[in-house]
Amino acid sequence: ESTHRERRKIRGFDKELSEGNKRLKRAKDSRSRRRQYNSVVKRKLDSTADSHSNTKG
């Protein structure tokens, strides 16, 4: 009886662990995506700043 309960507890823990891993992976993916997006935006801003300074001349 007690071993059965322990096993169920472990199974629940495993499930929580896998859910946590999924959440962690999703967060990591979104973070890397955000970094990519930021670098693209920065590049765009840099190019527009360059064109502005060129027109000011």
C-alpha positions as CSV (number, residue, x, y, z in Angstrom):
1,E,0.0,0.0,0.0
2,S,2.7,2.5,1.0
3,T,4.9,1.5,-1.9
4,H,2.0,2.1,-4.3
5,R,1.4,5.5,-2.9
6,E,5.2,6.3,-3.2
7,R,5.1,5.2,-6.8
8,R,2.2,7.4,-7.5
9,K,4.0,10.3,-5.9
10,I,7.0,9.7,-8.0
11,R,4.9,9.5,-11.2
12,G,3.3,12.8,-10.3
13,F,6.8,14.3,-9.7
14,D,8.0,13.0,-13.1
15,K,5.0,14.6,-14.8
16,E,5.7,17.9,-13.1
17,L,9.4,17.6,-14.0
18,S,8.6,17.0,-17.7
19,E,6.1,19.9,-17.6
20,G,8.8,22.1,-16.1
21,N,11.2,21.1,-18.8
22,K,8.7,21.9,-21.5
23,R,8.1,25.3,-20.0
24,L,11.9,25.9,-19.6
25,K,12.4,24.9,-23.3
26,R,9.6,27.2,-24.4
27,A,11.1,30.1,-22.4
28,K,14.5,29.4,-23.8
29,D,13.1,29.3,-27.4
30,S,11.2,32.6,-26.9
31,R,14.3,34.2,-25.3
32,S,16.5,33.3,-28.3
33,R,13.8,34.4,-30.7
34,R,13.6,37.7,-28.8
35,R,17.4,38.1,-29.0
36,Q,17.2,37.5,-32.8
37,Y,14.4,40.0,-33.1
38,N,16.4,42.6,-31.1
39,S,19.5,42.2,-33.2
40,V,17.4,42.6,-36.4
41,V,15.8,45.8,-35.0
42,K,19.1,47.1,-33.9
43,R,20.5,46.6,-37.4
44,K,17.5,48.4,-38.9
45,L,17.9,51.3,-36.4
46,D,21.7,51.5,-37.2
47,S,21.0,51.6,-40.9
48,T,18.3,54.3,-40.6
49,A,20.7,56.3,-38.3
50,D,23.4,56.0,-41.0
51,S,21.1,57.2,-43.7
52,H,20.0,60.2,-41.5
53,S,23.6,61.2,-40.8
54,N,24.3,60.9,-44.5
55,T,21.4,63.3,-45.5
56,K,22.5,65.8,-42.8
57,G,25.9,65.7,-44.3
